[in-house]
Amino acid sequence: MKVRALVVLGLVMATLFGTGTAAQAFSAAFFPAQNSGNRGANVTAIQYLLVQHGASITVDGAFGPATNSAVAAFQRGAGLDDDGIVGPNTWAKLVTTVRNGSTGSAVKAVQYLLNAKRGAGLTVDGDFGSGTESAVRTFQSHAGISSDGVVGPDTWKNLVWHYEYLDFSANLCDQDPDGNGNANWASSDAVAQLETATRGFTGNGKVPVGDSGFEHGGDIPGHASHEAGLDIDIWPIRTDSAQCTAGRITWQSSTYDRAATRELVKAVRAAAPGHIKLVYFNDPVLISEGLTSSYDNHDNHLHIRYCEVGHPNALHKC
């Protein structure tokens, strides 16, 4: 797979700025539930694991009808409720322990996740050799767990939970309104869902991203709710296409492009069906159209809150 250079940059920045120790960062790790409408590296891993268990599906990172059917079939075979939701119980049955010498699609899942979340630069070939073992050990040390090179249930959980760095080649530009530097990390589904929306956005110029979160979540100055990897701020679009180079505007500004901002919100919602909790932005027209919701201090940015089925935090539970 193509390894994103900005993931590596994000890792360097995380080291420079600091986001807490690995042990502290991973203390709340869990298997995030994925289901129909989700996108991202975790969905790709699920698809590879389903193939490992005999399913015949396309691995494309989008949780569509075919993946839903394959999950339900796997659940029935594993004695689970066939609801199509890959929650903790389904993850526990789906993951397969792999180590040096292992081959197959479960190894591809590990390699893909290490590339997406830690910029490992591995070839996703399903061959667990010395390079993959080294990357696994590096990740385990990063996560504060036993660095044995074996991907068992605990390593799977920490790897699946780990956040991902936004790809700014996806028609995005990086803004830093609150001085939080490297706060461009979010859950893999939030990242992929936003990137899918912005790649297809044809409005005036790129989409500016404010803050999302740190590599392992936790407190982020100026953003009380950006701790679960599912909240991302973007800025409204300007008629002069200068949203990435000029100052931030509000919905009341003369250069505010309501039509382009409307299309952006529609694209965000379309890229994550069933997984948008809310979009805060105080443009009364977009509110009247049911696209955004009003909230104090959201005149100059759009706050997207994604959600996951069964998330432990009620704010982010679909």
Long-range contacts (C-beta under 8 A, 24 or more apart in sequence): 1-112, 1-115, 1-116, 1-124, 3-115, 3-119, 3-120, 3-121, 4-119, 4-165, 4-167, 4-169, 6-165, 6-166, 6-167, 6-168, 6-169, 7-116, 7-117, 7-118, 7-119, 7-164, 7-165, 7-167, 8-119, 9-165, 10-119, 10-165, 10-182, 10-184, 10-185, 10-215, 11-118, 11-119, 11-165, 11-215, 13-181, 13-182, 14-182, 14-185, 14-214, 14-215, 16-182, 17-181, 17-182, 19-182, 19-214, 19-215, 19-216, 19-218, 20-214, 20-216, 20-218, 21-144, 22-141, 22-142, 22-143, 22-144, 22-216, 23-144, 24-216, 24-218, 25-143, 25-144, 25-215, 25-216, 25-217, 25-218, 26-143, 26-144, 26-145, 26-158, 26-161, 26-162, 26-216, 28-217, 29-143, 29-157, 29-158, 29-161, 29-162, 30-88, 30-157, 30-161, 30-312, 31-87, 31-88, 31-91, 31-92, 31-156, 31-157, 31-160, 31-161, 32-160, 32-161, 32-187, 32-189, 32-308, 32-311, 33-85, 33-86, 33-87, 33-88, 33-308, 33-309, 33-310, 33-311, 34-63, 34-85, 34-86, 34-189, 34-308, 35-63, 35-68, 35-71, 35-84, 35-85, 35-86, 35-274, 35-309, 36-63, 36-64, 36-65, 36-67, 36-68, 36-84, 36-273, 36-274, 37-63, 37-272, 37-273, 37-274, 37-275, 38-63, 38-189, 38-193, 38-272, 38-275, 38-308, 39-63, 39-189, 39-192, 39-193, 39-196, 39-271, 39-272, 40-164, 40-187, 40-188, 40-189, 40-190, 40-191, 40-192, 40-193, 41-112, 41-113, 41-116, 41-117, 41-164, 41-188, 41-192, 42-113, 42-160, 42-187, 42-188, 42-189, 43-67, 43-188, 43-189, 43-192, 44-109, 44-112, 44-116, 45-109, 45-110, 45-112, 45-113, 45-160, 46-71, 46-86, 46-94, 48-105, 48-106, 48-108, 48-109, 48-112, 49-94, 49-95, 49-96, 49-105, 49-106, 49-109, 50-74, 50-94, 51-105, 52-96, 52-104, 52-105, 52-106, 52-109, 53-94, 61-192, 85-309, 85-310, 87-309, 87-310, 91-156, 91-157, 91-160, 92-153, 95-153, 95-156, 97-150, 97-151, 97-152, 97-153, 98-128, 98-150, 98-151, 99-128, 99-133, 99-149, 99-150, 99-151, 100-128, 100-129, 100-130, 100-132, 100-133, 100-149, 101-128, 102-128, 103-127, 103-128, 107-132, 110-136, 110-151, 110-159, 111-135, 113-159, 113-160, 113-162, 114-139, 114-159, 116-164, 116-188, 117-159, 117-162, 117-163, 117-164, 117-188, 118-142, 118-162, 162-215, 162-216, 163-187, 163-188, 163-191, 163-213, 163-214, 163-215, 163-216, 163-217, 163-229, 164-188, 164-191, 164-192, 165-191, 165-215, 166-191, 166-194, 166-195, 166-209, 166-212, 167-191, 167-195, 168-209, 170-194, 170-195, 170-198, 170-199, 171-198, 171-199, 171-201, 171-206, 171-207, 172-198, 172-206, 172-207, 172-208, 172-209, 173-206, 173-207, 173-208, 173-209, 173-243, 173-244, 174-208, 174-209, 175-208, 175-209, 175-210, 175-235, 175-244, 175-248, 176-210, 176-211, 177-210, 177-211, 177-248, 177-301, 178-210, 178-211, 178-221, 178-222, 178-223, 179-221, 180-211, 180-214, 180-220, 180-221, 180-222, 180-223, 182-214, 182-215, 183-211, 183-212, 183-213, 183-214, 183-220, 183-226, 184-209, 184-211, 184-212, 185-212, 185-213, 185-214, 185-215, 185-216, 185-229, 186-212, 186-213, 186-229, 186-230, 186-231, 186-232, 187-228, 187-229, 187-230, 187-306, 187-308, 189-272, 189-275, 189-306, 189-308, 190-229, 190-230, 190-231, 190-232, 190-306, 193-268, 193-271, 193-272, 193-275, 193-306, 194-232, 194-234, 194-268, 194-271, 194-304, 196-271, 196-272, 197-264, 197-267, 197-268, 197-270, 197-271, 197-272, 198-264, 198-267, 200-267, 200-271, 201-263, 201-264, 201-267, 202-263, 203-237, 203-257, 203-259, 203-260, 203-261, 203-263, 203-264, 204-237, 204-238, 204-239, 204-240, 204-241, 204-243, 204-257, 204-260, 205-237, 205-238, 205-241, 205-242, 205-243, 205-244, 206-243, 206-244, 207-234, 207-235, 207-237, 207-243, 207-264, 208-234, 208-235, 208-243, 208-244, 209-233, 209-234, 209-235, 210-234, 210-235, 210-301, 225-305, 225-315, 228-311, 228-313, 228-315, 228-316, 230-277, 230-305, 230-306, 230-307, 230-308, 230-311, 230-316, 231-303, 231-304, 231-305, 231-306, 232-303, 232-304, 232-306, 233-301, 233-302, 233-303, 233-304, 234-264, 234-301, 234-302, 234-304, 235-300, 235-301, 235-302, 236-261, 236-281, 236-283, 236-300, 236-301, 236-302, 237-261, 237-264, 248-300, 248-301, 249-300, 250-299, 250-300, 251-281, 251-282, 251-283, 251-284, 251-286, 251-299, 252-299, 258-283, 258-285, 258-286, 261-286, 261-302, 262-286, 262-289, 262-291, 264-302, 265-291, 265-292, 265-302, 266-291, 268-304, 272-306, 274-318, 275-306, 275-307, 275-308, 275-318, 276-304, 276-305, 276-306, 276-307, 277-305, 277-306, 277-307, 277-315, 277-316, 277-318, 278-303, 278-305, 279-303, 279-304, 279-305, 280-305
